[in-house]
Amino acid sequence: MKVKSFVLAGLILSGCATTPVTNRSQFMMVSPQEEMTMGATEAQKVVQTSKISTDRVLQERIKRIGKKIAAISGRDDFAWEFTVIDDATPNAFCLPGGKVFFYTGILKITENDDQIAAVMGHEIAHALARHGAERMSMQMASNLGAQVLATALNIPAQYQNLYSQAYGITSQVGLILPYSRKFEHEADQIGVYLMWKAGYEPRQALRFWENMARLSGSGQKPPAFLSTHPADNARIQEIRNYIPHLPAQR
Ligand SMILES: [Zn+2]
């Protein structure tokens, strides 16, 4: 009963949120403050465990593109920062609160500023749409759901841990977990809108993903970015369909 009332309280306390651009309502059990704190902590860890690129020109280039997109994101409350990490893995991400990291590996694939803006827009979109917090909320709800079920089924306390394992529950929640397809398509849509709004050419997003598709087809790419960001026909087609729906005026 105790668990049940806790769940109820959790559901009442937690609210709904809405994504920008796509206006999708989200189930949210993580507050923006909690999310920002986690983002800041994670950013510190990334800085401490990574090799920051000493290429000044490259750092400035990423900062310039990032700032243009941040300026039209509507999030002046974010503590925006753009950092290039010296790592050959093709990867990029944006933590809650606006700490953006680009690996040199992905900058070898991007052909111009517009394509960098496409990646930047996509990663910033994940943060704006609070996909990490939404994923954590879903995980928390499913953990609580499993506990309620375990209590309802009268599973003795000493077996509940086993039960949780069987149920596929882990308490591990991360901010950089693979995103679902739904989150990916949403980040593509919001990202294309952001890069376009910031003055970049949205068709270059297509070029970037087509190049990624070619590289992933060659079977030589490390899996990091591609495992969470499959460059398949469905993605490319969705972006192609979305571009004509951008507003007529920037
Ligand atoms: Zn993504």
Residues whose N, C-alpha, C, O or C-beta is under 5 A from the ligand:
A	BS01	ZN	E184 A187
